[in-house]
Amino acid sequence: MSVLTHWPEEQLCLSYKERRYAVDAVEKAFASTLESLKVDIGLVEMFESIYVPLGAWLARRKQLQPGPLVVGINGAQGAGKSTLFNLLEVILTEGFDLKVVGFSIDDLYRTHAEREQLGEDIHPLLATRGVPGTHDVQLGIDILESLCSGDDSRVTKIPVFDKSIDDRCSSEVWQEWFGPADVIVLEGWCVGATPQTEDALSSAINELEQHEDQDAEWRRYVNAQLQAEYASLYAMMDVLLMLKVPSMDAVFEWRSLQEKKLAERVKYIYDTQQPTDHLRIMDEGQIKRFIQHYERLTRHMLDEMPGRADVTLLLNENHKIFDIQINKPLEETEGHS
């Protein structure tokens, strides 16, 4: 079976030789993984048709500006943001000799205790991680500023959030990045999101809002966060990539799959005789309620972001990219040969 789409030919950046070198380098880097993977569409073919051309497009975009390129990756839960970042990291590093660092907006979640306090002070729904207002946005801004500084001696510490315990890990295990980077990636479900209009906030869209946010206080608070500090964070991005899921039903299905994988991880830990009482696994009903926290903003982004993002990768029900939409093409692509 062939891939469903190819990178638009008129936006094939750099030369064929440069892209071919990148494909070979990436294939070599993934050699052991490719041998063990059983996929219906060859990953190498997707490298050639989608991922390396996207990497070349980003590498060319980096050449067009001084300093590092800050890339945002948006996608609903389960869309494959982390996978896309991991692929791009290897492609840009091995194929184009660029220094790449990335982190998730999930790693900026406020601590469990801080969110519980938000729930007491502002609205009970803010105790649940996810929506704007539950992240330490200033920390994210500080991290990006540090990574963009160009200081060879600077060490940037990037937090790590453990969803299985619903809390931030201690600073001893935070990621450390030394010096500047060429490409900085921020990925997350609400990366690049814009606020809604007041009219859009007036009506509840699901049971959670109907029963637990009757006066719209919670959703108005979330919207106000997008208008303020989140806008400052997202303004630091040079490029926005969107993985567009086909529907909210797909979000539930794919998020359920993520929880299943987490449960398998917990089983492995349990089988190795380590304590698991602290780990939090959701059943189907809990997942449905959890996703309702995300639903309003996810629907808003699915409606308005595909035509605004620099590049939109459209996914079908089988999690495959079936179309590529470049909304902000590069004027100089240095030929397609």
C-alpha positions as CSV (number, residue, x, y, z in Angstrom):
1,M,0.0,0.0,0.0
2,S,1.4,3.4,-1.0
3,V,1.3,6.5,1.2
4,L,-1.8,8.6,0.9
5,T,-0.2,11.9,0.1
6,H,3.1,13.5,-0.8
7,W,4.7,16.8,0.2
8,P,3.6,19.5,-2.4
9,E,6.2,19.5,-5.1
10,E,6.3,23.3,-5.4
11,Q,7.4,23.5,-1.7
12,L,10.2,20.9,-1.9
13,C,13.0,22.8,-0.3
14,L,16.8,22.4,-0.8
15,S,18.1,20.1,-3.5
16,Y,17.2,16.5,-4.3
17,K,20.8,15.5,-3.3
18,E,20.4,17.2,0.1
19,R,17.0,15.5,0.7
20,R,18.3,12.2,-0.5
21,Y,21.2,12.4,2.0
22,A,18.7,13.2,4.8
23,V,16.6,10.2,3.9
24,D,19.6,7.9,3.9
25,A,20.8,9.3,7.2
26,V,17.4,9.0,8.9
27,E,16.9,5.5,7.5
28,K,20.3,4.5,9.0
29,A,19.4,6.1,12.4
30,F,16.1,4.2,12.5
31,A,17.6,0.9,11.1
32,S,17.1,-1.2,14.2
33,T,13.6,0.3,14.8
34,L,12.5,-0.3,11.2
35,E,13.5,-3.9,11.4
36,S,11.2,-4.5,14.4
37,L,8.3,-2.5,13.2
38,K,5.3,-4.2,11.5
39,V,3.5,-1.4,9.8
40,D,1.1,-1.5,6.8
41,I,2.8,1.5,5.2
42,G,6.6,1.5,5.0
43,L,8.1,4.1,7.3
44,V,10.9,4.7,4.8
45,E,8.4,5.6,2.1
46,M,6.8,8.1,4.5
47,F,10.3,9.6,5.2
48,E,10.7,10.2,1.5
49,S,7.3,11.5,0.8
50,I,6.3,13.5,3.9
51,Y,8.7,13.7,6.9
52,V,12.1,14.5,5.2
53,P,10.5,17.1,2.9
54,L,8.9,18.7,6.0
55,G,12.3,18.6,7.7
56,A,13.9,20.2,4.6
57,W,11.1,22.9,4.6
58,L,11.9,23.7,8.3
59,A,15.6,23.7,7.6
60,R,15.1,26.2,4.8
61,R,12.8,28.2,7.0
62,K,15.6,28.3,9.6
63,Q,18.0,29.6,7.0
64,L,15.7,32.6,6.3
65,Q,16.1,34.1,9.8
66,P,18.8,34.9,12.3
67,G,18.8,32.9,15.5
68,P,16.9,29.7,16.3
69,L,13.6,28.7,14.7
70,V,10.9,28.2,17.3
71,V,8.3,25.6,16.0
72,G,5.0,24.9,17.6
73,I,3.2,21.5,17.0
74,N,-0.5,21.5,17.7
75,G,-2.7,18.4,17.8
76,A,-5.6,17.0,19.8
77,Q,-5.0,14.2,22.3
78,G,-3.6,11.2,20.7
79,A,-2.9,12.9,17.3
80,G,0.8,12.0,17.3
81,K,2.5,15.2,18.4
82,S,5.3,13.5,20.3
83,T,5.9,11.0,17.5
84,L,6.1,13.9,14.9
85,F,8.6,15.7,17.2
86,N,10.7,12.6,17.6
87,L,10.8,12.1,13.8
88,L,11.7,15.7,13.1
89,E,14.4,15.7,15.8
90,V,16.2,12.8,14.1
91,I,15.6,14.2,10.6
92,L,16.9,17.7,11.5
93,T,19.8,16.4,13.6
94,E,21.0,13.5,11.4
95,G,19.9,14.7,8.0
96,F,20.5,18.4,8.2
97,D,23.1,18.8,11.0
98,L,20.9,21.1,13.2
99,K,20.8,21.2,17.0
100,V,17.2,20.5,18.0
101,V,15.6,20.7,21.5
102,G,12.0,20.3,22.3
103,F,9.5,20.0,25.2
104,S,5.8,19.6,25.7
105,I,3.4,22.1,27.1
106,D,2.3,19.2,29.3
107,D,5.6,19.5,31.1
108,L,4.6,23.1,32.1
109,Y,1.6,21.9,34.0
110,R,1.4,23.4,37.5
111,T,1.9,21.0,40.3
112,H,-0.9,18.9,41.7
113,A,-1.0,21.1,44.8
114,E,-1.0,24.3,42.8
115,R,-3.9,23.1,40.7
116,E,-5.9,22.1,43.8
117,Q,-5.4,25.6,45.1
118,L,-6.6,27.0,41.8
119,G,-9.7,24.8,42.2
120,E,-10.3,26.3,45.6
121,D,-9.6,29.9,44.7
122,I,-11.1,30.2,41.3
123,H,-13.1,27.2,40.1
124,P,-13.2,23.5,41.0
125,L,-12.6,22.4,37.4
126,L,-9.2,24.1,37.3
127,A,-7.9,21.3,39.6
128,T,-7.9,19.0,36.5
129,R,-4.9,19.5,34.3
130,G,-5.3,20.4,30.7
131,V,-6.9,23.7,29.9
132,P,-5.2,27.1,29.7
133,G,-4.7,28.3,33.2
134,T,-3.3,25.0,34.5
135,H,0.2,25.6,33.0
136,D,3.1,27.7,34.4
137,V,3.3,29.8,31.3
138,Q,6.0,32.1,32.6
139,L,8.2,29.1,33.1
140,G,7.6,28.3,29.4
141,I,8.5,31.8,28.3
142,D,11.7,31.7,30.5
143,I,12.7,28.4,28.9
144,L,12.3,29.7,25.4
145,E,14.1,32.9,26.2
146,S,17.0,30.9,27.7
147,L,17.2,28.5,24.7
148,C,17.1,31.5,22.3
149,S,19.8,33.5,24.1
150,G,22.7,32.1,22.1
151,D,24.8,31.8,25.3
152,D,27.2,28.8,24.9
153,S,27.7,28.5,28.6
154,R,24.0,28.6,29.6
155,V,22.2,25.5,31.0
156,T,18.5,25.5,30.4
157,K,16.5,23.2,32.7
158,I,13.2,21.9,31.3
159,P,10.6,20.4,33.6
160,V,9.2,16.9,33.3
161,F,5.5,16.1,34.2
162,D,4.5,12.5,35.0
163,K,0.8,11.9,34.0
164,S,0.7,8.6,35.8
165,I,1.0,10.4,39.1
166,D,-0.6,13.7,37.8
167,D,2.3,15.8,39.1
168,R,5.5,17.4,38.1
169,C,8.7,15.4,38.7
170,S,11.3,16.7,41.1
171,S,13.9,19.1,39.6
172,E,16.6,16.4,39.8
173,V,15.2,14.6,36.8
174,W,14.4,17.7,34.7
175,Q,15.9,17.7,31.2
176,E,19.0,19.9,30.8
177,W,20.1,21.6,27.6
178,F,23.5,23.1,27.2
179,G,24.0,26.3,25.1
180,P,21.9,27.5,22.2
181,A,19.8,25.4,19.7
182,D,19.1,25.8,16.0
183,V,15.5,24.6,16.2
184,I,13.3,24.7,19.3
185,V,10.0,22.7,19.4
186,L,7.1,23.3,21.7
187,E,4.4,20.7,21.2
188,G,1.0,20.4,22.9
189,W,-2.7,20.1,22.5
190,C,-3.5,23.8,22.9
191,V,-0.3,25.2,21.4
192,G,-1.2,28.2,19.2
193,A,-4.8,28.3,20.4
194,T,-6.7,31.6,20.1
195,P,-9.5,32.8,22.4
196,Q,-13.1,32.5,21.5
197,T,-15.7,35.2,21.2
198,E,-17.9,36.1,24.2
199,D,-20.9,34.8,22.2
200,A,-19.2,31.4,21.7
201,L,-18.8,31.1,25.5
202,S,-22.4,31.6,26.4
203,S,-23.8,28.1,25.7
204,A,-22.6,24.9,27.3
205,I,-21.3,22.3,24.8
206,N,-21.3,19.2,26.9
207,E,-22.6,17.6,30.2
208,L,-19.5,18.9,32.1
209,E,-20.2,22.5,31.3
210,Q,-24.0,22.1,31.7
211,H,-23.7,20.7,35.3
212,E,-20.4,22.0,36.6
213,D,-19.9,25.4,34.8
214,Q,-23.5,26.7,34.7
215,D,-22.5,30.3,35.0
216,A,-19.6,29.9,32.4
217,E,-17.1,31.1,35.0
218,W,-14.6,28.4,34.3
219,R,-14.6,28.7,30.5
220,R,-14.4,32.5,30.7
221,Y,-11.3,32.2,33.0
222,V,-9.7,29.8,30.5
223,N,-10.5,32.1,27.6
224,A,-9.0,35.1,29.5
225,Q,-5.8,33.1,30.0
226,L,-5.6,32.6,26.2
227,Q,-6.0,36.3,25.7
228,A,-3.2,37.2,28.1
229,E,0.0,35.1,29.0
230,Y,-0.6,32.3,26.6
231,A,-0.7,34.8,23.7
232,S,2.7,36.0,24.9
233,L,4.1,32.5,24.8
234,Y,2.7,31.6,21.4
235,A,3.9,34.9,20.0
236,M,7.4,33.5,20.4
237,M,6.8,30.8,17.8
238,D,8.0,31.3,14.3
239,V,6.2,28.4,12.7
240,L,3.0,26.5,13.7
241,L,2.4,22.9,12.5
242,M,-1.0,21.3,13.1
243,L,-1.9,17.7,13.1
244,K,-5.6,17.9,12.4
245,V,-7.7,15.0,13.7
246,P,-10.8,13.9,11.8
247,S,-13.3,14.3,14.7
248,M,-13.9,14.5,18.5
249,D,-14.8,10.8,18.3
250,A,-11.3,10.1,17.1
251,V,-9.9,12.1,20.0
252,F,-11.8,9.8,22.5
253,E,-10.7,6.7,20.7
254,W,-7.1,7.7,20.5
255,R,-6.9,9.0,24.1
256,S,-8.4,5.7,25.2
257,L,-5.5,4.0,23.4
258,Q,-3.0,6.2,25.2
259,E,-4.6,5.2,28.6
260,K,-4.4,1.6,27.6
261,K,-0.7,1.9,27.0
262,L,-0.3,3.6,30.3
263,A,-2.1,0.7,32.0
264,E,0.3,-1.7,30.3
265,R,3.2,0.3,31.7
266,V,1.6,0.1,35.1
267,K,1.2,-3.7,34.8
268,Y,4.8,-4.0,33.9
269,I,5.8,-2.0,37.0
270,Y,3.5,-4.2,39.1
271,D,4.9,-7.4,37.6
272,T,8.4,-6.2,38.6
273,Q,7.2,-5.9,42.2
274,Q,7.3,-2.1,42.4
275,P,4.4,-0.2,44.1
276,T,1.7,1.1,41.8
277,D,-0.8,2.5,44.2
278,H,0.3,6.1,43.4
279,L,-0.4,5.6,39.6
280,R,-3.7,6.9,38.2
281,I,-5.3,5.0,35.4
282,M,-8.7,6.1,34.0
283,D,-11.6,3.9,32.9
284,E,-13.8,4.7,29.9
285,G,-16.2,6.9,31.9
286,Q,-13.4,8.8,33.4
287,I,-11.7,9.3,30.0
288,K,-15.0,10.7,28.6
289,R,-15.3,13.2,31.5
290,F,-11.6,14.1,31.2
291,I,-11.9,14.8,27.5
292,Q,-14.9,17.1,28.1
293,H,-12.5,19.5,29.8
294,Y,-10.7,19.7,26.4
295,E,-13.7,19.6,24.1
296,R,-14.6,23.2,23.8
297,L,-11.1,24.4,22.8
298,T,-10.4,21.3,20.7
299,R,-13.5,22.0,18.6
300,H,-12.6,25.7,18.3
301,M,-9.1,24.8,17.1
302,L,-10.4,22.2,14.6
303,D,-12.6,24.9,13.2
304,E,-10.3,27.8,12.9
305,M,-6.6,26.6,13.0
306,P,-6.3,24.4,9.9
307,G,-6.4,27.5,7.6
308,R,-4.2,29.5,9.9
309,A,-1.3,27.2,10.8
310,D,1.8,27.4,8.6
311,V,1.5,23.7,7.7
312,T,-1.6,21.5,8.4
313,L,-1.2,17.7,8.2
314,L,-4.7,16.2,7.9
315,L,-5.2,12.8,9.5
316,N,-7.8,10.2,8.6
317,E,-9.7,7.8,10.9
318,N,-6.8,5.3,10.7
319,H,-4.3,7.9,12.0
320,K,-2.7,8.3,8.6
321,I,-1.8,11.7,6.9
322,F,-4.0,11.9,3.8
323,D,-3.4,15.5,2.9
324,I,-0.9,18.3,3.4
325,Q,-2.0,22.0,3.4
326,I,0.7,24.7,3.3
327,N,-0.9,27.9,4.2
328,K,2.3,30.0,4.4
329,P,4.5,28.8,1.5
330,L,8.2,29.7,1.4
331,E,8.9,32.0,-1.6
332,E,12.3,30.6,-2.3
333,T,12.6,26.8,-2.2
334,E,15.9,26.5,-4.1
335,G,14.5,24.2,-6.7
336,H,12.7,20.9,-6.7
337,S,15.3,18.8,-8.6
